Amino acid sequence: MLLEKLSPEEFDKVIRTMKSKENEAIADMVLHLCEMDKRQFFRELGYSSLFSYCTEGLKYSEGASYRRIQAARALKEHPDIYDKLKSGLLSLCTVAEVSRVRDESKKTNLISKAEGKSKREVERLVSPLLPPVKSKKSSIRVVQREVAPAPIFESSTSTRETEESYALSVQLDKETYELLNRVKEHTGYIPLNELLKRTFRHFVNDKARDSRARKIKVLKKSRYISLSVRKTVRKRDQGQCTFVSKSGKRCSERCGLEYDHIVPFSTGGSNEVNNLRLRCRGHNQLHAEETFGREFMQGKRANVFK
């Protein structure tokens, strides 16, 4: 086909046909990512998360990966998204915007309202359903925040209480920003202050557990791994997840690594260097599922925060 010989109408017809095929390809990609996420196949391929698979394996940008993953996860609860992506009634951007709403009943209604609308129009639909976001200040300072009384007791003469809180602004380097986006990919949309609270609480509790373990002089068999052993394992494994796929690809994850027992601790495995290796959370969980069964581990994870 010589493009120079096409009329405007023929150009329009060809481009619309290509757009239709593109929509079909996007819908099929989202469908397959949904199934891969459900079955966690990215781990066997050497990736720590679906996000890593999309950015490292498929070479999507972070933004493109985020939109496809959001659409894939929305598809689990709303199968009709597939046909709407395929027909062009919804785009990846509009589905990603709708996915920011956590209430599934409201999300179902939004999906219908978002059909045929631009990203900006969908943002206006979504905005009233999201928690208000305060602009960040340039420093940490103490502020007094009003705490409104319950509506049933509120009147023109009711007094409002205040509580002390803190306004925080921080500049992130590139690595920290990328880690933040990866955390959001796992946690979904939650306020940043809640995310920081969980992270700080986990860090403090972890340090407290390490401190108590070091103070115990006579121990029965314990999960505690000495500092010298941890340093040796990390140096040997070069600070990188050791999982290698059947095709020979080694997982590239270097953040949030865990010390995985080759022979599980619960079945008599020791805390010695030759029984430990670095694994990312995804591949540590994969090893556990291969050992104890996926249903058993899903049940264990479901009870973690109860």
SVG drawing of the C-alpha trace seen along z (x, -y; Angstrom):
<svg xmlns="http://www.w3.org/2000/svg" viewBox="-28 -29 58 60">
<polyline fill="none" stroke="black" stroke-width="0.4" points="0.0,0.0 1.5,-3.4 0.5,-6.0 1.1,-8.8 -1.9,-7.5 -4.4,-7.3 -7.2,-9.9 -8.1,-11.6 -11.1,-9.3 -9.0,-6.2 -6.5,-7.4 -9.2,-7.8 -10.6,-4.3 -7.1,-2.6 -6.3,-4.5 -9.7,-3.6 -9.1,0.1 -5.7,-0.1 -7.2,-1.7 -9.8,1.0 -7.0,3.7 -5.0,1.7 -8.0,1.7 -8.3,5.5 -4.6,6.0 -4.8,3.8 -7.9,5.6 -6.2,9.0 -3.0,7.8 -5.0,6.7 -6.8,10.0 -3.6,12.0 -2.0,9.8 -5.0,10.3 -4.6,14.1 -0.8,13.8 -1.4,11.7 -4.0,14.2 -1.6,17.2 1.6,15.3 3.4,16.7 5.8,13.8 7.7,15.3 8.6,18.5 9.9,16.3 12.3,14.5 10.5,11.3 9.6,10.2 6.3,8.6 3.9,8.0 5.3,4.5 8.8,5.7 7.6,8.1 6.0,5.2 8.9,2.8 11.9,5.2 10.4,8.0 8.0,6.2 9.9,2.9 6.9,0.8 7.5,-2.6 6.5,-2.8 3.3,-4.8 2.3,-2.3 2.9,0.6 0.8,-1.0 -2.1,-1.6 -2.1,1.9 -1.8,3.4 -4.6,1.3 -6.9,2.3 -5.9,6.0 -6.8,5.9 -10.0,4.0 -10.9,6.7 -11.0,9.3 -14.0,7.7 -15.5,6.2 -15.2,8.6 -17.2,6.2 -14.1,4.0 -12.6,6.3 -15.4,5.7 -15.4,2.0 -11.6,1.8 -11.9,3.8 -14.6,1.6 -12.8,-1.6 -15.6,-2.8 -12.9,-2.8 -9.2,-3.5 -6.4,-2.4 -6.2,-5.9 -9.9,-6.1 -9.9,-2.6 -6.8,-3.6 -8.7,-6.7 -11.8,-4.7 -9.6,-2.1 -8.6,-4.8 -12.0,-4.5 -11.9,-1.7 -15.7,-1.2 -16.7,1.5 -20.3,0.5 -19.5,-3.0 -16.8,-1.8 -19.4,0.3 -21.5,-2.8 -18.4,-4.9 -17.4,-2.4 -20.7,-3.0 -20.4,-6.8 -16.8,-6.7 -17.7,-5.2 -16.6,-7.4 -15.2,-10.1 -11.8,-11.6 -9.3,-11.2 -10.0,-14.7 -13.7,-14.1 -13.3,-10.9 -11.0,-12.7 -13.9,-15.1 -16.2,-12.1 -13.7,-10.3 -12.5,-13.3 -15.5,-13.7 -15.2,-10.0 -11.6,-10.3 -10.2,-11.4 -9.2,-15.1 -5.5,-15.6 -3.7,-18.5 -0.9,-20.3 2.5,-19.6 4.5,-22.2 8.2,-22.9 9.1,-21.7 7.9,-19.8 5.8,-21.9 3.2,-21.4 -0.3,-22.2 -3.7,-22.1 -6.3,-20.1 -10.0,-20.5 -11.9,-17.4 -15.6,-17.9 -18.1,-16.4 -20.4,-13.7 -23.1,-15.2 -25.9,-14.0 -24.7,-16.3 -23.5,-19.2 -25.3,-22.5 -24.6,-26.2 -23.4,-26.4 -21.3,-23.2 -17.6,-23.6 -14.9,-22.0 -12.0,-20.1 -8.5,-20.2 -5.6,-17.8 -1.9,-18.1 -0.6,-16.9 2.4,-17.5 2.7,-18.8 5.6,-17.1 7.3,-17.9 10.2,-15.9 12.2,-15.8 12.7,-12.3 15.6,-11.0 14.9,-8.9 15.3,-5.5 13.0,-6.5 10.4,-7.7 10.5,-4.5 10.2,-2.4 7.2,-4.5 5.5,-3.8 6.2,-0.1 4.8,-0.1 1.6,-1.8 1.4,0.9 1.0,3.5 -1.0,1.5 -3.4,-0.4 -4.5,-3.9 -4.0,-4.7 -3.1,-8.0 0.7,-8.6 0.6,-9.2 -1.0,-5.8 1.7,-4.2 4.4,-5.9 2.8,-4.9 2.8,-1.2 6.4,-1.4 7.7,-3.1 5.7,-0.7 7.1,2.3 10.6,0.9 10.4,0.2 8.8,3.6 11.5,5.3 14.3,3.6 12.6,4.3 12.5,8.0 16.1,8.0 17.1,6.3 15.2,8.8 16.8,11.7 20.3,10.4 19.7,10.2 18.7,13.8 21.7,15.8 20.4,19.3 18.1,19.9 16.1,22.8 15.9,23.2 15.1,19.8 14.4,18.0 16.8,15.3 19.7,15.0 22.9,13.5 24.3,10.3 27.5,12.1 25.5,14.8 23.2,12.1 26.3,10.2 27.9,13.3 24.8,14.3 24.2,10.8 27.8,10.6 27.8,14.0 24.5,13.3 25.7,9.9 22.7,8.2 20.3,9.5 17.5,12.0 18.9,15.5 15.9,16.9 16.7,18.1 14.0,19.0 14.1,22.1 15.3,20.0 18.3,18.8 17.0,15.3 18.0,14.2 15.6,11.9 17.0,8.4 15.3,7.3 17.6,5.7 15.2,3.9 13.2,5.4 15.1,8.8 14.4,11.5 16.5,14.4 14.9,17.5 15.6,21.0 16.4,23.5 15.3,26.3 12.3,24.6 12.8,23.6 9.6,25.3 10.8,28.6 14.2,28.5 16.2,26.2 19.0,24.4 20.0,20.7 23.5,21.5 24.9,19.7 24.6,22.8 20.9,23.0 20.1,19.4 19.7,17.3 18.4,13.9 15.0,13.8 12.5,11.0 9.1,11.3 7.5,12.7 10.1,15.5 10.2,16.3 6.4,16.8 6.8,18.9 9.2,21.2 6.8,21.5 3.9,22.3 6.0,25.0 6.8,26.5 3.5,26.2 1.0,25.7 -0.6,22.5 -3.9,22.8 -2.2,23.3 0.0,20.1 -3.0,18.1 -4.8,19.0 -1.7,17.9 -1.5,14.6 -5.2,13.9 -4.8,14.2 -1.6,12.0 -3.5,8.8 -6.3,10.3"/>
</svg>
